Amino acid sequence: MVERRPILTFVSHLILLIGVAIVVFPVFLTLVGSTQTAEQIATANPISLMPGGHMLETYQLALLGGKTSTGSTIGAVLPMMWVSLVTAVLIAVGKIAISLLSAFAIVYFRFPFKNLVFWMIFVTLMLPVEVRIGPTYEVVSNLGMLNSFAGLTVPLIASATATFLFRQFFLTVPDELVEAARIDGAGPMRFFLDVLIPLSKTSIAALFVIQFIYGWNQYLWPLLISTNEDMYPIVLGIKRFIFGEGYVEWNVVMATAILAMLPPALVVMLMQKWFVKGLVDTEK
C-alpha cells in the first residue's frame, strides 16, 4: 500500500502549478495585448495586464487586413492560415501514407537487401531539411515548384521516424492474422487496407497530431520556397508584421500569434484521447 504524504502532495501540486503559470503567462499576456491598441502597448511600461476594449476590431483587422489608426497597411492573415492549414494537412497525411506503405513493404515483402534498405531509411534521421536545404532547394527550383503547395510539402513528407514506428507495430501483429487473410483469399493490399490500417488507427492518430503541428510550425523551408506573399504561411506572416518597413502594430502581431495557436490547439484537444492512446499503444 502506497503511503499518502500531504506535504509531498502539496509540493508536487505547487510545482505543477508553477509550471503551468510559466507556460500560460506569455499566452495570457499575448491575449491581453491583442485587445489593446498599438499606442497603448507602445506607451505602457510595463504592458497592462487588464484586457482592453479593442478585441473585435483588432482581430478583424488581423484576419481581413486593412488600414490601421497609424496609417499602416496590414495584410490579411486569413489566406496565410489557409496556406498553413493545407500545408500541415498535406504533410501529415503524406508522411503517414508513405510511412505506412514503406513499413508494410519492409515487414511483409521479401526482396534483396531488405534490412539494408530499412537502415538506409533510418539513417536519414541524421539528414533533416536544414542539413540538405541547399540541394533540396535546387531540385525544387529546377522542377518549377517554387511558390506552390507541392514545393512546400513534397520535400517534407518522407519520415524515417514514422516508418520505424509502423514497422515496429507491424512486427507485433500475430502471424495468424496473415495466415487467416491468406486463406480467405485476401491479397497484400486487401490485407493492408482491411487488417493493418484498422489496427493502426491509434498510432495514425498520434502521428497525425505530431506531424500536423510540425507542418503548421514550418518556418525555414517556406521562407526559402515562398517568394510570393500569396504563399506565405502564418508563421512567416508574424515575422513580416514584426520586421516590416513600417510601424509595428503590436496588437495585430499578438492577435496573429493567438490565431496561429488556435488550429494546432484545436487538433490536440479534439484528438487528445486518440493521441494519448496511440502513444501508450506504441510504447507497448
JOUR-V98168 format. One record per helix or strand of 3 or more residues. SS is the DSSP state (H for helix, E for strand). FROM is the first residue (numbers start at 0). TO is the last residue. If there is no record, write none. Layout:
# JOUR-V98168
ss=SS from=FROM to=TO
ss=SS from=FROM to=TO
This chain:
# JOUR-V98168
ss=H from=5 to=32
ss=H from=37 to=42
ss=H from=54 to=63
ss=H from=77 to=107
ss=H from=113 to=125
ss=H from=132 to=141
ss=H from=148 to=155
ss=H from=159 to=170
ss=H from=174 to=182
ss=H from=187 to=198
ss=H from=200 to=215
ss=H from=219 to=224
ss=H from=228 to=230
ss=H from=233 to=241
ss=H from=249 to=269
ss=H from=271 to=282
